[in-house]
Amino acid sequence: MTKSHKTVLLAGATRGIGLGLVREFLGHGWHVIATARDPHKAGALHDMRRDHADRLVIEILDVADLASIKALGARLGGQTIDVLFVIAGISSQRDTPVQEIAPQAVAQDFITNATGPVALAETLLPALAEGGTVAFLTSILGSIASNAGGGVDLYRASKAALNMLAVNFSIRHKRHPVLLLHPGWVRTDMGGSSAPVDVETSARGLFQQIETAKKPGIVYLDYQGQKLPW
């Protein structure tokens, strides 16, 4: 395998799709900076690092904490990353109607799923290579046009907010490809055991979308490259 000279930062990479993406990028020879809220509990990442010590770095990051975001930006000073992929997200109130959700829970989900990822992208922009790609893991549930069934109030709203903020980010930074990527319904802790897509298939497809992203501007795609309705 020919080693790539490219570097990706994967924000939220300790399990599920994030961990699958670490494996996928390493498998294609990339250098990977993988973040974890608590690196001491990121056993699977450390296992990978033993096999890829020259290409995998683990950094601490809480995407919902501005101080943590700024600290990561300071530690990355002088480095260049080719791709920033913000994967971190939560669904803490998936089955709770919005009128029953406490304001603190609303704020936590919106910060983690929407404002935090874009704040991270803005903070790390100086480290991004010229024409480098920014990707956000969103969901088809953030699509207003495709919402025929309702439900999942807070998660839908927070992902729709992420989509809007990513559009604004793209308008501010016109030279960069910006991807909003839906991973499919994946068998993870969040997706559940009955989901039809395995982590490896989703990660492979997401990697392919990033690899082929060359054109500045924003697109909203699923892991197979299908355009999604806003």
N, C-alpha and C positions, 0 to 999 in steps of 0.2 A: 504493500500500500504506500502510495506517495503521500507524504505529510503535507497538509495545507499550511500556508503561512497566515491563514485567517483566524481571527479570534471572535468568539461569540460570548456574550454575557447572558446567562440564563437566570432570571430573577424568580426564585421560587422553584427550586430544583431538587427537593429532598425526597419526593415520592411521586407516584402517579405519572402524569404526562410530563412533568418537569424532569423527573428522573429518566424517563424514556428518551427525552430529548438530549440529555447529557450523553447517554449511551449512543444515540444516533449521530450526534456531531462528532464525538470521539471516533466512532467507526468510520467516519469520512475524513479523518485526519486533522480536524480542526483543533485549535487550542480553545479550551473552555474555562470560563470563570463562572462557577456555579454558586448561587447564594442560598443561604439558609438562615432562618430566624435564630436557630440555636444549633450551630455546627457540631456541638458535642452530642446531639441526638441524631445527627445525619449519618447513621452507620453505613447505609448503602453507598452514599457518596464517598465516604472514606475507603470503602472496599474498592471502588473504582479507581480512586486516587493511587492506591497501592500498585495498580497495573498501568497507570498513566501519569506517573508523578511529574513527567516533563511537560504534560499538556493539560492538566486539570488543577485548577486553583479553587479553593473553597473560601468564600467570603461571607461574613455575617451581614445580614440585611433584614430589616423589618420594613416592608413597603408601606406600612401604615404609619410610620414614624419618620417625620421630616428630619429629625436629628440623625437618625440612622442612615437616611438617604444621603444627607450632606457628608456624613463621615465616610461613606463608601466613595462618594465623588472625590473627596480629598485623598483617600488611599490610592485611587486610580490615576492620580495626577501624573501626567507624562506617558501614560499608556494609550494605545490606540485599539479600539474595538471596531470590528466591521459590522457586527450585528448586535443589537440589543433586543432581546425577546423577554417581555414581561409576562410571566406565566401565573404568578401568584394571584389567588382569588379565593373567596369563601362564599358559602351559602348557608349562613347560620340560622336563617328563618325561612327555609324553603317552603314549608307547608303552612306558614302562619299568615292569615290575612293582614293586610297592611295596617288596618285600624287597630290591630292587637299588638303591634310591634312597638316596643319601647323606643323612644328617641335615641337613646345611646346605642341600641342595636342597629338602628337605621344608619346612624353616623358611621359606625364601625364598618358596616358592609360597603357603604358608599366610598369611604376612604380607601379601604383595601382593594375594592374592585374598580374604582373609577379615578378618583383624584390622585391617589398614591402612585399608580402606574405612570400617569402622565407627569407628575412631579419628578419621578425618577428619570424619565426620559429627558426632561428639561435639564435636570442636574447633570446628567452624564453626557449631554450633547457635546461639550468640548472634547470629550474623549472619542467621539464617533468619527470614523474615517470620512473623508470627503465622499459624499454620495452613499454613505453607509445606510443600512436598513434598520428601521425601528418596527418591531412587531409587538402586538398586544394580543394575548389570548382572550378572546371574547366568547360569545355564544350566539347561536341562532335565536336563543330566547331574548336577546337584546334587540331583535328586529321587530319594529312596530308593525310593519306591513304584513309579516307572516304570523302575527299573534291571533290565531283563530280560537284558541282554547282557554286563554286566560290563566289565572293561577300563578304561582311562584312569584308573587308580587314584587318583593324586594329584590330578588336576584335579577328578574327581568329589568326592573327600573335601573339598577346599578350598572348592568351591562349596556343598556341603552345610553346611559350617561357616559360610560367609557367610550362608546362609539362616537358620541358627539364631541367629547373632549379630544379624541384622537383626530377627528376632522379638523378641529381648531388648531391642534398641534401641527398637522400637515400644512395648513394654510400659512402658519408662521414659518415653517421650515420647508420651503418648496423644493429644495434640492435633494431631499431624501425620499426614497420609497418608504411608505408607511403601510403596514399590513394589519388589518383586523382579521384574526383567524379563529374560525370555529373548529374545534377539534373533532366534532362528531359526538355521538353519545358513547362515551368510553367507559370501559369497566375499571373504575377507580373507586376510591372511598366515596367520592361525591356522586359519581355516575351510577354506582350500584352494580351488583353481580349480574343483572339481567341485561345490561347494555350490550349492544350488538358488535361494538368495535373494540378490539384489544389495544392496549397501550402502544405496542410495537407498530401496528398499522397506522394509528393516528400520528405517532411521532415521525414515521417515515414520510407520510404525506405532508405534514407541517414543514419538515426539513426541505422537501422538494419545492414547496411554495416559496420559501425563503431563498433557496438557491437560484430560483428563476426570477426573482424580483429585481429588476434593473431600472424600471421606469419610475421617476419621481412622481409623487402624488399618492393618493390613498385608495385602497381597494378593500372590500369586505368579502372574504372568501371562506369556504370550508376547506378541510384538509385535503380534499380531492381537487381543489382548484376551481370549484363552481362558485360563481358570483352569487351573493346573497342579497335579498331585498332589504332595504333600509327600514 
